[in-house]
Amino acid sequence: MAKEYKTIKEVVGPLMLVEGVEGVKYDELVKIKQANGEERFGKVLEVNEDRAVVQLFTSSQGLKIDDAKAMFLGHGIQLKLAPEILGRVFDGMGNPIDGGGEIIPVKTEDINGAPLNPVARDYPEEFIQTGVSAIDGLNTLVRGQKLPIFSGSGLPHSKLAAQIARQAQVRGSKEPFAVVFAAVGITFEEANFFIEDFRKSGAIKRSVLFMNLANDPAIERLSTPKMAITCAEYLAYTLGMHVLIIITDITNYAEALREISAARKEVPGRRGYPGYMYTDLAGLYERAGRIKGKPGSVTQIPILSMPEDDITHPIPDLTGYITEGQIIISRDLYNRGITPPIDVLPSLSRLKDKGIGKGKTREDHSATMNQLFAAYSRGKEAKELAVVLGDAALSDTDKLYAKFATEFENKYVSQGYNTNRTIEETLDIGWDLLTILPKSELKRIDLDLIEKYYPKNKAGE
């Protein structure tokens, strides 16, 4: 039962103080009604005895506290859910913005959700094909995993996000696949790019989009990822779908967290971010996974732009602790025209070994992955040595490794944003590149695999 109070005592910026309240809960939704019939919404940020601090979703400008009433609705922010949610576009508060009308809900869920019981979790081990060689071949994404993309300002993470959303699939599975895309604090142009890209490619039919623009209130930025995750949980655990969530940009989410923390005059932590940011981010990321005995799964690719390309910044630093690896987008590769500019050496997928091999990808995947990593690493070192000492300082073998590193970037990593490679194509490109090196250098691959997969038309001895 909603309770009404005419005891609004103070409004400072987006914060409002209501006194004399009873039975009010943290995160509860509040409707503010004015005498002229205007309605605004907010949520409870803090409860202290009989006083509640409410965060408004919109500006407090023009709010007259003398004749306004605060109605506490008894529940948090909720999302209306139904199978028809697929193919729709919503704002950050779950309101349709595609002209398709309201969702008639089968059920409504609180967006804060409930954490998965660790005992009920199933281990992630099924390969998800993104069609991007640098991810599929070397930093494989596994169903139920959390694999963030670390980018920088001005780098093309939006294009990579759209490519993965278009191309991702679970091969050989009879269960339907869906993508939930959440854009947090982006510009109108970026939002338009994503919506048009999804529509042109037809990916919109299996997708749900949540769009929060840069000029929307900060509080809405905090709800957008939770809306997307709640939607994904419904599709996965109620409708039995494989769901991939892509959230861009987590940095904008963390900035909103800092803004609201400052408004509440909380003691700041590292670089002004609240001390509970780790817990807050974990509350988002840990909602990914699989549940034993249920067919669906939730896989997450959060994207964050590192301020000043600093990987030790609190946002990427804390994200790295919580998630199972990271894909790193390189400014150097971007400047050299590699698309997508994924730097495979510092990138990591901690679960890749669980999702590859015979019956999942191909029997040679693990061995060729290790060989490509080793060869590329040595090739980069050889190129750096040549810059300092000149080509004459390199041995013949080192020159081959340097050539391998260049070809690897140009043919394996750089594939453009519209090329969708199967895992077999990715592995075959890897084998072709390995023919640059003598067979005697392929020390990480068993002889029987070399005999079976080494391109027969290449000498390479």
N, C-alpha and C positions, 0 to 999 in steps of 0.2 A: 504494500500500500504506500503510495507516494505521500510524503509529508511536506507541507508548505510552511515557510517561515518568512515573516516580514521584519527580520532582525538583521538585515545587511548593514554592517557598521562602517565598512571602509572598502574602497577600491583603489589599488595602487598598480598602475600598469595593467597587466593581464590577470592580476591576483585580486580576489575578493574575500573579505572576512565575513562569515555569518556566525552569529552568536546564539546561544540558547538551544542548540540542536541536541537531538536524542537519537541514539541507535544508528548514527551515520557511519558508513564504512569507507576506508581508503579506496580510491579509484571509482567510487560511486558516481553515476551520471547525475548532473544537476541541470534543471531547466529554470532559466530566469525569465519571469514574465513581467512586463511593464504595463502601466495603466493604459497605454495606447494600443495594447494588444501585441506589441513586438516581443518576439521570443529569442533568447540566446541560450547557448548551451555551454556547459563546462564540466569539469570533473574534480572530485575531491582529491587534493594533494596531501592534506595533513589534517589530522583530528587531534585536538588537545582538550580533554575534558568536554566542555559543552561548546567548544568553538571549532569551526571547520574553515580551512583555507581552500578556496575553490579557484582552479585555473580555468579562465575563460578560453573557449575555442576561437573567439573572434575578438576584435579590439573592444576595449571598455568605453570607447568614445561615445558620448551621448547617453550613457547609462545613468538614470536618475535613481539613486538608491532609496530616496524617500518613499517612492510609490512602487518600488519593485518587490516582487516576491520570489524567493528561492524555493524551488520544489525538488526535493531529493527523491530520485526515481527508484531507489532500492536495488539497482543493478549497475554494472559497469557498461562500457561501450560494447555494443553487440553488433554482430554481422548476420544479415539474413542469408540463409543458405538453401539452395535447391539445385538439382542437376542442371537446370537452365542457366546457371551462373557461367557455364562455359561459353566463350565467345563474347563476353561482355567487358565493358570498360567502366571503371568506377573511380571516384576521387578518393583521397586519403581517408575519408570517413565512411567509405562504403556506399556512397550515393551514386546511382548510375549517371554517367555523363555522355553516354553514346546515343541518347534519344530512344532507347529501347524500352523505356518504362520501368516501373519498379519490379523487383523480384518478388514473387509470391512465395514466401518461405515455407519450406518443409520443416525447418527447425531454425532457431536462432542460437548463436553461441557467443559467450563472452570472449572478447578478443585476447584476453590475457592468458586464456587456456590453462591447462594443467600440465606439469612436467611429466614426461614419460617415466614410468616405473623402470629403474635400471634392470630389474630381474626380467621384465617383460620384453626387453630389447632383443632383437635378433641381430646377428653379426652381419655388417655390410660385406657382400662378396660378389655381387652381380655387376658386370661391366655395363656402363652407359656410354654409348657411342655419341660423341659430340660432332664428329666430322672434322675436327681440328687436330691435325697430326701431332702438334707439340703437346696437346693434352692427352689424346688417345694413346699415342705411342710411348710417351715418356713419363707423363704424370697423370695416369689413368684415373678417371672419375668412376666411383663405385656407388651403386644404389644404396641410399641411406646415409651417404657421406656429407660432410660439410667441407667444401673446398673453396676458400675465398680467392678472389683475384685482387692482387695489390697493384694499383696503378698510380699515376701522378696527374696533376692538373694538365689539361691539354692533350693527354694521350687518348688513343681511340678505344677506351674500354666500352663505350656505348655500342660501337660497331661490333666488337667481339661478343658482347652480351646478346645483341640482336641475332648474331650468327648462331650462337649456341642455342638460343630459344627456338630458332627456325629448324635447326638440324638435329637436335638431341633425340635419341631413341634408345629403348631397351630392346636389343635384338633377340629374336626368337621367343619373345614373351607374348602370351595371348592376352595379357591384361592391358587395358588401354593406357596411353601415356598422355599426361597433361603438363602444361607449363603455367605457373603462376608468376607473373612479372610485377614487381613493385618498384616504382620510380619515386625516390625520396628527395624532395627539394631540388628538382631539376627545372630548367627553363622551359618555356612554352615550345620553343623550337625543338628541343630534345624530346619532349613528350610527343609532339607531332611526328617526329622521325620514327619513334618506336611504334606508335599506333599505325602509321602508314606502312611501315615495314611488315608488321604482323598481318595487316590486311592484304597487301600485295602478294605476299608469299602464301597466303591461305592458312598460316599458322594460328591466326586468330580463332579458328574453329575449335582448336583444342587448348585455348589459352584463356586466362583471366588476367586482366590488367588493372592495377591500382596506380593512379597517377596523382602524386602530390607535387604541386608546383612551388617554385622558390618564393612566390609572393603569398602563399598560404600560411596560416598561423603556425608557429613553432610546435604547438601542442599536437597539431595534425600530423607533423612529421614523426612524432613518437607512435602514433597509432597506425600509420601506413604499413610498416613491416609486420605488425601484429595482425592486421586485417588479412594480409597476404598469407601468413602462416596458418591462421585459423581456417581460411578458405582451403589451403592445401591439405590440412588435416582432415577436413570434411571429405574432399575428393579422394584422399588416400584411404582413410580408415572406415568411411561409411560407404563410398562408392567403389572401393577396391582398385584405385588407379595408382600407377607409378606417377609421382608428381615431382617436377623439378621447379624449385623456387629460385628466381634470380632477383636479388635486391640491389639496386644501385641508387644512391651512393650511401653507404653506412657512415661515412664521414659527416654527411649532412644530418644524419640521425644523432650522432654523438654531439655535434654542435648545438642541436636543439636541446639535448639533455643538459649541456653546460649552461645554455641560456636560461633554462627554467630553474636550474640549481642556483644560478646567480640571483634570479628574481626572488628566490626563497631565502636568500642570504645564508646559504649553507657554506660550511668550511670547505674551500676548494682543495682538490688533490693535485696530481701532476698536471702542470700546464693549465690549471684552472678547471680541469674536468672534475666532476664529482667523484668522491672516493668509491662510490658504489657502481662506477661505470662497468667494471669487470663483471659484476653480478648481473647487471642489466643486459649487457651483450650476451652473456651466457644464457640468460632467459630467452633470448631470440634463437641463438644457434642450437641450443640443446633440444629444441623442439623438432629437429630433424631426426630421421631414423626409421627403423622398421620394427614392427611388433610381431612377436611370435604368434603363429596361428592366424595372422591376418594377411591378406594378399597385397595390400597397398604399401607404399613407402613414400617418405618425404626426403628428398635430396636437396641440399642448399648450395647455391653459389652466390655468396654475398660479395659485392664489389665495393672496394673502398679506395679513394684517391688519397695517397699519403701526402700530407702537407710537406712541401719542400722536398719531396721524394725521400723523406726520412723514414726508414723502416723501423727505427727505434722510437718513433712517435707513439704516444700511448694507444692510439686507435689500432694501428696494425700490430703493435706489440702485444696488446691484450687479445686481439683476434687470433694471433698466431698460437697463443697458449690454449685457446678453447677449441680451435678447429683442427682438422686432420690434414694440415699442409697449407700450401699457398701457391698460386700461379702468379708469377711476377712479370709485369709488362715493363720493358726496358726503353728508356728514352734514347739510348745510343742506337738500338736496333731501329727504333721509329725514325730517327734522323737519317738512317741509311736506307730507308724505304722498305724495310722488311714488314710484311703485313700477314697476320697479326704479329706485332713485335714482342713475342713471348720469349723471355730469357730462361731457357730450360735448365741451366745449371743451378742457379739458386732456387728455382721452383721445386716443389716437393708435393707428392701425394703419398701420405703415410699408409694408405690402404691399397696402393696400386698392386702390390704383390697378391692381394686377395682376389682381385678381379680379373686377372689375366692368366693365360696358359691354355692348355688343351681343354676343349669343351666350353671355354669362355671366350677367348679370342683365338689364339693359335699357339701351338706348342713352342714355336721359336720366339715368342714375344719377349719373355723375360731375358733370355740370353742376348738377343739383338739390342734390347733396350740398354742393358749394361754396357755392351760394346760401343753403342753410339754415344752414350754419356762419356765413356773413357776417351774415345777417339776425338770427340768435339773438345773436351777439356784440354787434351794434349795439343790439338790443333790451334786453339786460342793462345796457349802458351807459346807455341812456335811462332805465331804471327806477332805476338808482343816482343819476342826476342829479335825477330827480323826488323822491327821498327827501331830497336835500340842499336843493334849490331850490324844490320844489313843482311840481305839474303845469303851472302857468302858464308855467314857464320852458321847456317843451317846445314844439317846432314841431308842426304837425299831422302831419307825416311821422314825427317822433320818437314821437308818441303811438301811431301805427300800429305802429311797431317794438316799442314796449313791450307793446302788446296781442299782437303776434306772439310775443314771448318767453314770455308767460304761457300762451298757447294751445299753443305748441310743447311746453312742459313737461307740460301737462295731457293733451294728445292724442297727441303723438308719443312722448315719453319714457315717460310713465306709461301702462302697459298692463296692469299686474298680473302675477302670476306664473303665470297659467293661460291666457293668451292667446298663441296661436301664429300669428304673422302671416307670410304669404308675402312675398317681396321685392316683389311687385307691389302688395300692400296697403300696405306701408311706403312705397313711392314715391308711391302715390296719396294717402296721408295728407299727405305732404310737399307735393304740388301743391295740395291743399285749403288747407293753411296759408298757402301763398304767395299765395293770392287775397286775403289780408288786406292785402297791399301792392299799390300801383299797379303795373301792368305795366311802367311806365317804370323801376321800381326793380330789376327782374329783369335786372341787367346782366351776370350771369355765365352766363346761359342763352341759347343761340342762338335766333334768332327762329323757325326752322323747328321746334324742339322745343317752344317756347311754343305755336305754332300747333297742333301735334299733340297735346300732352298737357294744356294748360291747360284746366281744367274749363269746359265751354261754358256751363253754367248760371250762371256767376259773372260779374259785371260787371267788378270789379277794375281798371277803367281809371283 
